[in-house]
Structure formats: structure tokens, C-alpha cells
Amino acid sequence: MMSPGMRQGEKVYADLKEAVLSGRHAPDTELSIAAIAEDIGATGSPVRDGLHRLFGEGLLQMGPHRGFRVPSWSADALRDCYTWHGHLVRMAIKTIGPKALREPVAPEGWLTDYSTPDRIVATAERMFLTLANRSPSNELVAAVANAGERLRTIRLVETGRWSDCGDELVSANVLARFEPGSRLLEALWNYHRRRIRAANMLSEALKSRLKG
């Protein structure tokens, strides 16, 4: 059973993580432990511990004064993360075994909701986690989950720039349920390649969105 201090620490961590992943803090923002603690009504210790955990997950960077700051998505960083995410998903599917390329990878599909940008992004995360969970590697599952969280803010930008983000996920769901895994791998490579090629545009769009 968790002690009251541990429960508070977990809540502070969850609140901090939600704030970072939702884009509440603009890229390159320096996070003040004292200001955050005062804002959420906590002491500095759980806030500091939560920020350290987010740093370990790659969701924060070290600031110039040994504090923490929200990462910025340069075009190069974005291309790198999309490429990494694409490789992870490809590895996850291939580790299922040879039959994964000949048979449907996820016959039951995944929960889908395309009614709002937030839900499209959540559906994309569920899709990649569903595929990763077919792999026997817990490390791959954790890596796919982490990369998906890091990309959450930029995926919201994608929905504002491309009207067919939901259609992409519908097509992937159909392929995962009814077609050989080789076809799904090809579609997911095209999914990532589109974003890698658009990294400059998406990086600039994120900056404009946050300024607005």
C-alpha cells in the first residue's frame, strides 16, 4: 500500500506529465520548481522528483541553470524521432515472427475515435501500442509508448495541417485486421515517411500554434 507521501508524489508526477504532453508549456520554457509547487499546492520535493522522472523519460531537457525546460521540436529532432518511432514499430511487428508478414497482425483491431483532434491522436497512440504489444519484447513496448508520448503535441499539429489523419488510421486498422502484415508495414512506412518529409513544416506550424 502506498504511503500518503507516495500517493502525492504520483499525483504530482501525473499532473506534471499531463501539462507537458498537452502542450501547456511552450517549447524552451524553463520550469520553476517553486512556481509549480505554489501553483499546485505541493512542496518542492515531489515536484523536483516528478521533473527528474520526466527528464529520464525524455520529456524534459536540462536547462542552462541545472533546472528543467520543455524540449523544442526542431525539424532535425522531429525527423529523428519520427524515424526512431517508425523503426520501433517495424521491429515490434517483425519480432512477432514470420507469420506476422503473412497474416493479419491485429485481427481484433483497436478502439477508434476520430471525432476530435485529441481523439485522433489518442487513437494513433492506441494503434501503435496495440501493434507493439503483439511483440514479445517488453522493452519494445515501453520504447514505442515513450516515443508516442513525446510525439503527442506534434501529432495535434498534424491534425490541423492534414485533414486525412483519421483516414490514415482507418486504413491501417483495416490492414491490421484483414490483410497480411507486409501490407501494414508498407502503409506504416508511408505514414512515417510523410511526416519525416514534412518535418520543417510541422516544426514551424508548432511554433506558430504556440505563439497564437
C-alpha positions in Angstrom: 0.0 0.0 0.0 1.3 3.5 -0.9 2.0 5.9 1.8 0.3 9.4 1.6 3.6 10.9 0.5 4.0 8.3 -2.3 0.4 8.9 -3.5 1.0 12.7 -3.5 4.2 12.1 -5.4 2.4 10.0 -8.1 -0.3 12.6 -8.4 2.2 15.4 -8.8 4.1 13.4 -11.4 0.9 12.6 -13.3 -0.2 16.3 -13.3 3.3 17.5 -14.5 3.3 14.9 -17.3 -0.1 15.9 -18.5 0.9 19.5 -18.5 4.0 18.8 -20.6 2.2 16.3 -23.0 -0.8 18.6 -23.6 1.5 21.5 -24.7 0.5 23.7 -21.8 4.2 24.8 -21.6 5.7 26.3 -24.7 9.0 24.7 -26.0 12.1 26.1 -24.4 10.1 27.2 -21.3 12.1 27.0 -18.1 10.2 25.2 -15.4 10.4 26.7 -11.9 10.1 24.1 -9.1 9.0 26.8 -6.7 6.4 28.3 -9.1 4.9 24.9 -9.9 4.8 23.8 -6.3 2.9 27.0 -5.4 0.6 26.6 -8.3 -0.5 23.0 -7.5 -0.3 23.4 -3.7 2.6 20.9 -3.2 6.0 21.0 -1.6 9.1 21.3 -3.7 10.3 17.7 -3.1 7.6 15.8 -5.1 7.8 18.4 -7.9 11.5 18.0 -8.2 11.2 14.2 -8.2 8.5 14.4 -10.9 10.6 16.6 -13.1 13.5 14.3 -12.7 11.3 11.4 -13.8 10.1 13.3 -16.9 13.7 14.1 -17.7 14.5 10.4 -17.5 11.7 9.7 -19.9 13.0 12.2 -22.4 10.0 14.5 -21.9 12.1 17.3 -20.5 15.6 18.6 -21.0 18.2 20.0 -18.6 18.1 23.8 -18.6 21.1 26.1 -18.6 21.0 26.6 -14.8 20.6 23.0 -13.9 16.8 23.3 -13.9 14.5 21.7 -16.5 13.0 23.0 -19.7 10.4 21.8 -22.2 12.1 20.5 -25.3 11.7 22.3 -28.6 10.9 20.4 -31.8 13.5 21.4 -34.4 13.0 19.9 -37.8 16.0 17.7 -37.3 14.8 16.5 -33.9 11.4 15.8 -35.3 12.8 13.8 -38.2 14.9 11.8 -35.8 12.0 11.0 -33.5 9.7 10.0 -36.4 12.4 7.8 -37.8 13.1 6.2 -34.5 9.3 5.6 -33.9 9.0 4.0 -37.3 11.9 1.7 -36.7 10.5 0.7 -33.4 7.1 -0.2 -34.8 8.7 -2.1 -37.6 10.9 -4.1 -35.2 7.9 -4.8 -33.0 5.9 -6.3 -35.9 8.8 -8.3 -37.1 9.6 -9.8 -33.7 6.1 -11.4 -33.7 7.6 -14.0 -36.1 7.5 -14.8 -39.9 3.7 -15.3 -39.9 3.2 -11.7 -38.9 4.1 -10.7 -42.5 1.7 -13.3 -44.0 -1.3 -12.9 -41.7 -3.2 -10.0 -40.2 -1.2 -8.5 -37.3 -4.1 -7.4 -35.1 -7.3 -9.2 -36.2 -9.3 -7.6 -33.4 -8.1 -4.1 -34.3 -8.2 -1.3 -31.6 -10.6 1.2 -30.1 -11.1 4.0 -32.6 -12.4 7.5 -32.2 -11.9 10.2 -34.9 -14.4 12.8 -33.6 -11.9 15.4 -32.4 -8.2 16.1 -32.9 -7.4 14.9 -29.4 -9.2 11.6 -30.0 -7.5 11.1 -33.3 -4.1 11.5 -31.6 -5.2 9.1 -28.8 -6.3 6.6 -31.5 -2.9 6.8 -33.1 -1.2 6.1 -29.8 -3.5 3.1 -29.2 -2.8 1.8 -32.7 1.0 1.7 -32.2 0.7 0.3 -28.7 -1.6 -2.4 -29.9 0.9 -3.4 -32.6 3.8 -3.2 -30.2 2.0 -5.4 -27.6 1.9 -8.2 -30.1 5.7 -8.3 -29.8 7.2 -10.5 -27.0 9.6 -7.7 -26.1 8.5 -5.5 -23.1 11.4 -3.2 -24.0 10.0 -2.5 -27.4 6.6 -1.9 -26.0 8.0 0.6 -23.5 10.0 2.4 -26.2 7.0 2.7 -28.5 4.9 4.1 -25.7 7.6 6.6 -24.8 8.2 7.8 -28.4 4.4 8.1 -28.8 4.1 10.3 -25.7 6.9 12.6 -26.9 5.2 13.0 -30.3 1.8 13.8 -28.8 2.0 17.5 -29.2 3.2 17.4 -32.7 0.5 14.9 -33.7 -2.0 17.5 -32.7 -0.3 19.8 -35.2 -0.6 17.1 -37.8 -4.4 17.1 -37.4 -4.5 20.8 -38.0 -2.4 20.6 -41.2 -3.8 17.4 -42.7 -7.5 16.6 -42.9 -6.9 12.9 -43.6 -5.1 11.9 -40.3 -8.2 9.9 -39.3 -8.4 8.3 -42.7 -4.8 7.1 -42.4 -5.7 5.3 -39.1 -8.9 3.8 -40.6 -6.8 2.3 -43.5 -4.2 1.0 -41.0 -6.9 -0.6 -38.9 -8.4 -2.4 -41.9 -4.9 -3.6 -43.0 -4.1 -4.8 -39.4 -7.4 -6.8 -39.2 -7.7 -8.3 -42.7 -4.5 -8.1 -44.7 -1.0 -9.6 -44.4 1.4 -7.8 -42.1 3.6 -7.0 -45.0 1.0 -4.6 -46.4 0.6 -3.0 -43.0 4.4 -2.5 -42.7 4.4 -0.7 -46.1 1.5 1.5 -45.1 3.2 2.5 -41.8 6.4 3.2 -43.6 4.5 5.6 -45.8 2.9 7.1 -42.7 6.3 7.9 -41.2 7.9 8.9 -44.4 5.2 11.5 -45.0 6.0 13.1 -41.6 9.7 12.9 -42.0 9.5 14.8 -45.3 7.2 17.4 -43.6 9.4 17.9 -40.6 10.2 21.5 -41.4 6.6 22.5 -42.0 5.4 20.7 -38.8 8.1 22.3 -36.7 7.2 25.8 -37.9 3.5 25.0 -37.5 4.1 24.1 -33.9 5.9 27.3 -33.2 3.0 29.3 -34.8 0.4 27.4 -32.9 2.1 28.1 -29.5 2.6 31.8 -30.4 -1.1 32.1 -31.3 
